[in-house]
Amino acid sequence: MSKNVKVVNQQNFDSEVLKSNKPVLVDFWASWCGPCRMVAPVIDQLADEYEGKLTIAKVNVDENPELAGRYDIMSIPSVFLFNNGGKVDGVIGARPKQVFDDMLKKHM
């Protein structure tokens, strides 16, 4: 995992994501999920490329089921963009890097 990716959980989600002064891309994932492992290198690349412009965070849904429920996570990976305390966009499932780049550029 890139040093630019934050691990977020129930205890720090509000402070790290909802109260952040910049956009936060959150990857809801689990260790047993094959598509999550496929998208992990893309998330790491985005974290390095967008360093300083936005925060990239990961939430393990097995360890944080209350967050998964709060955001109606039914399939993983679910990657959502949060800004100004709310969810503004998202992608469900493993997708090419360009899909994530397009989403980020649309909101930045």
Phi, psi and omega per residue, in radians:
M1 nan 2.422 3.125
S2 -1.089 2.551 3.070
K3 -1.138 -0.246 -3.134
N4 -1.599 0.094 3.098
V5 -1.775 2.248 3.098
K6 -1.643 2.426 2.997
V7 -1.588 2.131 -3.065
V8 -2.049 2.542 3.134
N9 -2.402 -3.054 -3.107
Q10 -0.990 -0.667 -3.068
Q11 -1.216 -0.610 -3.052
N12 -2.004 0.126 -3.080
F13 -1.053 -0.846 -3.095
D14 -1.068 -0.789 -3.107
S15 -1.249 -0.673 -3.080
E16 -1.447 -0.513 -3.042
V17 -1.925 -1.072 -3.015
L18 -1.212 -0.580 -3.121
K19 -1.730 0.162 -3.136
S20 -1.157 2.530 3.118
N21 -1.533 0.086 3.028
K22 -2.431 2.861 3.140
P23 -1.033 2.620 3.137
V24 -2.279 2.156 3.052
L25 -1.662 2.074 -3.067
V26 -1.954 2.166 3.086
D27 -1.732 1.921 3.030
F28 -1.541 2.103 -2.963
W29 -2.561 3.069 3.001
A30 -2.575 2.655 -3.061
S31 -1.160 -0.498 -3.101
W32 -1.454 -0.100 -3.003
C33 -1.519 1.968 3.132
G34 -1.045 -0.861 3.108
P35 -1.069 -0.533 3.088
C36 -1.131 -0.719 3.108
R37 -1.165 -0.549 3.108
M38 -1.204 -0.641 -3.079
V39 -1.506 -0.278 -3.098
A40 -0.959 -0.782 3.111
P41 -1.115 -0.556 3.096
V42 -1.178 -0.743 3.105
I43 -1.071 -0.732 3.105
D44 -1.091 -0.748 3.105
Q45 -1.069 -0.777 3.127
L46 -1.077 -0.712 3.135
A47 -1.051 -0.702 3.139
D48 -1.291 -0.727 -3.097
E49 -1.237 -0.595 -3.085
Y50 -1.777 0.257 -3.132
E51 -0.927 2.286 3.140
G52 1.543 -0.375 -3.135
K53 -1.665 -0.570 3.090
L54 -2.696 2.934 3.117
T55 -1.820 2.444 3.037
I56 -1.937 2.251 -3.107
A57 -2.300 2.702 3.097
K58 -2.196 2.388 3.080
V59 -2.142 2.071 3.072
N60 -1.384 1.994 -3.056
V61 -1.205 -0.468 3.092
D62 -1.197 -0.627 -3.134
E63 -1.515 -0.276 -3.085
N64 -2.354 1.081 -3.089
P65 -1.097 -0.468 3.133
E66 -1.178 -0.624 3.076
L67 -1.226 -0.684 3.099
A68 -1.052 -0.736 3.110
G69 -1.193 -0.702 -3.134
R70 -1.037 -0.605 -3.110
Y71 -1.892 0.325 3.055
D72 0.900 0.799 3.115
I73 -1.320 1.930 3.127
M74 -1.873 -0.423 3.129
S75 -2.370 2.533 3.072
I76 -2.223 2.658 -0.035
P77 -1.231 2.493 2.956
S78 -2.081 2.108 -3.077
V79 -2.052 1.998 -3.070
F80 -2.036 2.527 3.049
L81 -1.765 2.175 3.097
F82 -1.912 2.476 3.075
N83 -2.654 2.392 3.136
N84 0.923 0.710 3.031
G85 1.467 0.074 -3.119
G86 -2.440 2.830 3.107
K87 -1.398 2.181 -3.084
V88 -1.955 -0.326 -3.127
D89 -2.920 2.950 3.121
G90 -3.021 2.850 3.115
V91 -2.358 2.332 3.105
I92 -1.971 2.298 -3.141
G93 1.665 2.906 3.111
A94 -1.275 2.237 -3.113
R95 -2.360 2.803 3.070
P96 -1.148 2.717 -3.127
K97 -0.942 -0.634 -3.101
Q98 -1.028 -0.604 3.126
V99 -1.094 -0.735 3.130
F100 -1.218 -0.751 3.091
D101 -1.007 -0.789 -3.131
D102 -1.085 -0.733 3.119
M103 -1.079 -0.801 -3.112
L104 -1.137 -0.766 -3.117
K105 -1.125 -0.548 3.130
K106 -1.125 -0.487 -3.028
H107 -1.935 0.062 -3.095
M108 -2.019 nan nan
